Amino acid sequence: MAERAEVVFVDGVRTPFGRAGEKGMYWNTRADDLVVKAIIGLMERNPGVPADRIDDVAIAATTQTGDQGLTLGRTAALLAGLPKSVPGFAIDRMCAGAMTAVTMMGASIGFGAYDLAIAGGVEHMGRHPMGFGADPNPRFLSERLVSEDALNMGATAERIHDRFPEYTKDRSDRFALRSQQKVAAAYEAGNIQPDLISVATRSESGWGLATRDEAPRPDTTLEGLATLRTPFRSHGRVTAGNASGLNDGASACLLASGATAKELGLGVKMTMTSFAFAGVEPEVMGLGPVPSTEKALRKAGLSITDIGLFELNEAFAVQVISFLDHFGIDDEDPRVNEYGGAIALGHPLASSGVRLMNQLAHQFESHPEVRYGLTAMCIGLGQGGTVIWENPHFNKKAAKR
């Protein structure tokens, strides 16, 4: 067997994330058009990539129906103007859809079957709420395979609070406030805008242009967060303020083998080191990134102390806190979510994985002292996913300093 090919992250983009629902900026925009826009933007940014050399297009969505169905990878590739010779497929792993698209395409490149691939995801939660139209098998409840509210993500987050009383509501609120502050600072510093692809929007007041995320609330205060109601349980701890919202958005990235990137003169933002997915009890799905990270570290021959930057998807503040606590990392550790996260930016399920990667890639550039970073997320129905990346800008001298 030939040894595995090096897998590189060439570039990644996303649309600005909108608030789901009638008042959101994408209410009159089709789901497939969002991801088509992301793919077009990705190709325009990388003119050195011959479109006919792309081996596959993997596009994820959680609720694959209507304008978010019909084998998205293939239909989006055609709509984005890629040659008809380029194949594509759709993928679903709930919140980790785009992350799974990246790991599957990365594995295909590593195996030597592919040289170039596009991976991404889309979720229009306004048009297609999570689980809408799904018909769970009655055995799940009759045989007590999962509890009745295992599909209610907010209830699973409340259960983590139950299991670990030291994860207080105040601690979650403080984490959420910092997420909002970090996103505001990242926008101010111009760290988020470079990877956004503008999207034309339509509303009753006419045409518009989405150029930034709709969900951040930079004026958030700790006092304000303390007064929010707890919709998943009376006197609960999970609120709209310390959880990600319901959002619309899409993402896409370009992966290549190291040899192909060199041949075509493509820039390399990150190199894939390892990845892993793991299952946990669906009732506490937020704990999923702990075993997936342990698994990915083991496969890479690394330990948690080797990781210099973390991009963790903030589905719920308590879910990130449980991860940090397990690995002995402080809630305010500067290595974690430097630009803020989903609590402020939003979490359009199947597209979020590439958002994490875009942010990590951008941070790698300004952190030559860091050799490894990771992207991780919890996944509905009790799973976790982790990808470990190596920084091509790593400099031993900077690390020693």
C-alpha positions in Angstrom: 0.0 0.0 0.0 1.2 3.5 -0.8 1.6 5.7 2.2 -1.3 8.2 2.7 -1.2 11.5 0.8 -1.0 14.7 2.7 -4.4 16.4 3.0 -4.4 20.2 2.9 -7.1 22.9 3.6 -6.6 25.3 0.7 -9.4 27.8 1.5 -12.8 28.1 3.1 -15.7 30.5 2.8 -19.2 30.9 4.2 -22.2 33.2 3.7 -23.0 35.6 6.5 -25.3 33.6 8.9 -28.9 34.9 9.2 -31.5 34.6 11.9 -34.0 31.9 11.0 -37.7 32.8 10.5 -39.8 35.4 8.7 -37.8 38.4 10.1 -34.5 36.8 9.1 -32.5 38.2 6.1 -32.7 34.9 4.2 -36.5 34.2 4.6 -37.0 34.7 0.9 -33.7 33.0 -0.2 -33.6 29.3 -1.2 -31.4 27.0 0.8 -29.6 25.6 -2.3 -28.9 29.2 -3.5 -27.0 29.9 -0.3 -24.6 27.0 -0.8 -24.3 27.7 -4.5 -23.3 31.2 -3.7 -20.6 29.8 -1.3 -19.2 27.5 -3.9 -19.1 30.3 -6.6 -17.3 32.5 -4.1 -14.8 29.8 -3.2 -14.0 29.2 -6.9 -13.7 32.9 -7.7 -11.2 33.3 -4.8 -9.1 30.4 -6.2 -8.7 31.0 -9.9 -5.7 28.7 -10.1 -8.0 25.7 -9.5 -9.0 24.0 -12.8 -12.8 23.3 -12.2 -12.6 20.1 -14.2 -10.0 18.6 -11.9 -12.4 18.7 -8.9 -13.0 15.0 -8.0 -16.1 15.4 -5.9 -18.5 17.9 -4.1 -19.8 16.8 -0.7 -22.5 19.1 0.6 -24.3 18.4 3.9 -27.7 19.3 5.2 -29.6 18.0 8.2 -33.2 18.4 7.0 -32.9 17.2 3.4 -36.2 18.2 1.9 -37.6 20.8 -0.6 -35.0 23.3 -1.6 -32.6 21.7 0.8 -32.9 18.2 -0.8 -32.2 16.6 -4.1 -28.6 15.3 -3.7 -27.3 18.8 -2.8 -23.6 18.2 -3.8 -24.5 17.4 -7.4 -27.3 20.0 -7.8 -25.3 22.7 -6.2 -22.2 21.9 -8.3 -24.3 22.2 -11.5 -25.9 25.4 -10.3 -22.5 26.9 -9.4 -21.4 26.3 -12.9 -18.9 23.5 -12.3 -18.4 21.2 -15.3 -21.0 18.5 -15.7 -18.1 16.0 -15.3 -17.7 16.9 -11.6 -19.8 14.5 -9.4 -21.3 15.4 -6.1 -23.4 13.9 -3.2 -25.3 14.9 -0.1 -24.4 14.0 3.5 -26.1 14.2 6.9 -24.6 14.0 10.3 -26.8 16.7 11.9 -24.7 19.5 13.4 -21.4 18.0 12.0 -22.6 17.7 8.4 -19.9 20.0 6.9 -17.3 18.6 9.3 -18.1 15.1 8.0 -18.1 16.3 4.4 -14.5 17.6 5.1 -13.3 14.4 6.8 -14.8 12.1 4.1 -13.3 14.2 1.3 -10.0 14.4 3.3 -10.0 10.6 3.8 -10.6 10.2 0.0 -7.6 12.4 -0.8 -5.5 10.7 1.9 -6.3 7.3 0.4 -5.2 8.6 -3.0 -8.5 8.4 -4.8 -9.0 12.2 -5.1 -6.7 15.1 -5.7 -9.1 18.0 -5.2 -12.5 18.2 -3.5 -15.1 20.7 -2.3 -16.8 20.1 1.0 -19.4 22.2 2.8 -22.9 22.4 4.2 -26.1 24.4 4.3 -29.0 24.8 6.8 -32.0 27.0 6.3 -33.6 26.5 9.7 -36.3 29.1 8.8 -37.6 26.9 6.0 -36.5 23.6 7.3 -36.6 23.3 11.2 -34.4 20.5 12.6 -36.3 17.2 12.4 -39.2 18.7 10.5 -41.2 16.0 8.8 -39.1 13.2 10.5 -40.9 10.1 11.8 -38.8 8.6 14.5 -39.2 4.8 14.9 -41.7 4.1 17.8 -39.2 1.5 19.2 -37.0 4.4 20.4 -39.5 5.1 23.1 -41.3 1.8 23.5 -38.0 0.0 24.1 -36.6 2.9 26.0 -33.6 3.2 23.7 -33.6 6.9 24.3 -35.6 9.2 26.5 -38.6 11.2 25.2 -36.7 14.5 24.9 -33.4 13.2 23.5 -34.2 15.0 20.3 -34.8 18.2 22.2 -31.3 19.7 22.2 -32.1 22.2 24.9 -33.2 19.4 27.2 -30.0 17.6 26.7 -28.0 20.7 27.7 -30.1 21.0 30.9 -29.1 17.4 31.7 -25.4 18.3 31.5 -26.2 21.0 34.1 -27.9 18.4 36.2 -25.0 15.9 36.0 -22.4 18.6 36.9 -23.9 21.0 39.5 -20.6 23.0 39.4 -21.6 24.2 35.8 -23.9 26.9 37.1 -26.1 29.2 35.0 -23.9 32.1 36.0 -20.9 30.3 34.6 -22.8 29.7 31.3 -23.9 33.3 31.1 -20.4 34.6 31.6 -19.1 32.3 28.9 -21.9 33.5 26.6 -21.1 37.2 27.3 -17.4 36.6 26.4 -18.5 34.9 23.1 -20.4 38.1 22.2 -17.5 40.3 23.2 -15.0 38.3 21.2 -17.1 38.3 18.1 -17.5 42.1 18.3 -13.7 42.4 18.7 -13.0 40.0 15.8 -15.4 42.0 13.6 -13.7 45.3 14.7 -10.2 43.8 13.9 -11.4 42.5 10.5 -10.8 38.9 11.4 -14.2 37.5 10.3 -15.1 39.4 7.2 -12.3 38.0 4.9 -14.1 34.6 4.7 -17.6 35.9 4.1 -19.3 35.8 0.7 -22.0 38.4 0.3 -25.4 37.3 -0.6 -28.2 39.3 -2.3 -31.4 39.2 -0.2 -35.0 40.1 -0.9 -37.6 41.4 1.5 -40.8 43.5 1.5 -38.6 46.6 1.5 -36.8 45.5 -1.6 -33.4 44.0 -2.4 -30.5 44.0 0.0 -27.0 42.6 0.5 -26.0 40.4 3.4 -22.4 41.3 4.2 -22.2 40.3 7.9 -23.8 37.9 10.4 -27.2 38.9 11.6 -27.2 37.2 15.0 -24.5 38.9 17.1 -25.7 41.1 20.0 -22.7 43.2 21.0 -24.7 45.1 23.6 -25.3 41.9 25.6 -24.8 42.3 29.4 -24.5 39.8 32.2 -27.5 41.5 33.9 -29.6 41.1 30.7 -28.6 37.4 30.3 -29.6 36.7 34.0 -33.2 37.8 33.3 -33.8 35.6 30.2 -36.4 32.8 30.6 -35.4 29.1 30.5 -37.6 27.7 27.8 -36.6 24.0 28.2 -37.5 23.7 31.9 -38.9 26.0 34.5 -36.1 27.3 36.7 -33.7 25.8 34.2 -30.3 27.1 33.3 -30.3 27.1 29.5 -31.6 30.3 27.8 -31.6 31.9 24.4 -28.6 33.9 25.6 -26.3 31.1 26.6 -27.1 28.9 23.6 -26.7 29.2 19.8 -29.8 30.4 18.0 -31.8 29.1 15.0 -30.0 30.2 11.9 -29.7 30.1 8.1 -26.3 29.9 6.3 -23.9 27.9 4.1 -20.2 27.1 3.9 -17.8 25.5 1.5 -14.1 24.7 1.4 -11.5 23.4 -0.9 -9.3 20.4 0.0 -6.4 19.1 -1.9 -3.5 16.6 -1.7 -0.2 18.3 -0.8 1.2 17.3 -4.2 -1.7 18.8 -6.1 -1.6 22.0 -4.1 2.1 22.3 -5.0 1.6 21.5 -8.6 -1.1 24.1 -9.0 0.6 26.7 -6.8 -2.2 26.8 -4.3 -1.8 28.3 -0.8 -2.1 26.0 2.2 -3.9 27.2 5.3 -3.9 24.0 7.3 -2.9 20.4 7.0 -5.2 17.6 8.3 -3.5 15.6 11.0 -6.3 13.3 12.2 -10.1 13.1 12.9 -12.5 11.1 14.9 -16.2 10.8 15.6 -17.6 9.1 18.8 -21.0 8.3 20.2 -22.4 9.1 23.7 -25.8 8.8 25.4 -28.2 10.9 23.2 -29.6 12.4 26.4 -26.3 14.2 27.0 -25.2 14.7 23.4 -23.2 17.7 24.4 -20.5 15.5 26.0 -19.7 14.0 22.5 -16.6 16.0 21.7 -14.8 14.6 24.8 -14.4 11.0 23.5 -14.1 12.1 19.8 -11.2 14.4 20.9 -9.5 11.7 22.9 -9.8 9.4 19.9 -8.4 11.9 17.5 -5.5 12.8 19.8 -4.7 9.1 20.2 -4.7 8.5 16.4 -2.4 11.5 16.0 -0.1 10.4 18.8 -0.7 13.8 20.5 -1.9 14.9 23.9 -4.2 17.8 24.8 -1.2 19.8 25.8 0.0 19.8 22.2 -3.1 21.7 21.1 -2.4 25.5 20.9 -5.8 26.7 19.5 -9.3 25.4 19.9 -12.3 26.1 17.8 -15.3 24.6 19.7 -18.8 24.9 18.4 -20.8 26.7 21.0 -24.1 24.8 20.6 -24.7 25.6 24.3 -22.3 27.3 26.8 -22.6 24.4 29.2 -21.5 22.0 26.4 -18.3 23.9 25.8 -17.7 24.2 29.6 -18.0 20.4 30.0 -15.3 19.9 27.3 -13.0 22.5 28.9 -13.5 21.1 32.4 -12.8 17.5 31.3 -9.4 18.6 29.8 -8.5 20.9 32.6 -8.8 24.1 30.5 -10.0 27.4 32.0 -13.3 28.9 30.8 -11.3 32.0 29.8 -8.3 30.3 28.2 -7.2 32.6 25.3 -6.5 29.5 23.1 -10.3 28.8 23.0 -12.6 30.4 20.4 -10.4 33.5 19.9 -12.9 35.1 17.6 -16.0 34.1 19.6 -18.4 31.4 18.5 -21.9 30.1 17.7 -23.6 31.7 20.8 -23.0 35.0 19.0 -22.5 34.0 15.3 -25.3 31.4 15.1 -25.2 27.7 14.3 -26.9 26.8 10.9 -26.4 23.1 11.8 -24.8 21.3 8.8 -22.7 24.4 7.8 -21.0 25.2 11.1 -18.0 22.7 10.7 -16.4 24.8 8.0 -16.9 28.0 9.9 -14.8 26.5 12.7 -12.1 25.6 10.2 -12.1 29.1 8.6 -11.6 30.7 11.9 -8.8 28.3 13.0 -7.1 28.7 9.6 -7.1 32.5 10.1 -5.8 32.2 13.6 -3.0 29.9 12.5 -1.6 32.8 10.4 -1.2 35.1 13.4 0.0 32.3 15.7 3.3 30.9 14.3 4.1 29.7 17.8 1.2 27.2 17.6 1.8 23.9 15.8 -1.6 22.1 16.3 -5.2 23.3 16.6 -8.5 21.5 16.7 -12.1 22.0 15.6 -14.7 20.0 17.6 -18.4 19.9 18.0 -21.3 18.1 19.6 -23.8 16.4 17.4 -27.5 15.6 17.9 -28.5 12.1 18.8 -25.4 11.7 21.0 -22.2 12.1 19.0 -19.1 14.2 18.9 -16.7 15.1 16.1 -13.1 16.4 16.2 -10.5 17.3 13.5 -6.9 18.0 14.4 -5.0 20.4 12.1 -1.3 21.3 11.7 -0.3 24.9 11.2 1.9 25.4 8.0 3.1 28.7 9.5 4.5 27.0 12.6 7.9 28.4 13.6 10.0 26.7 16.2 11.7 29.9 17.2 8.3 31.6 17.8 7.2 28.5 19.9 10.4 28.8 22.1 9.7 32.4 22.7 
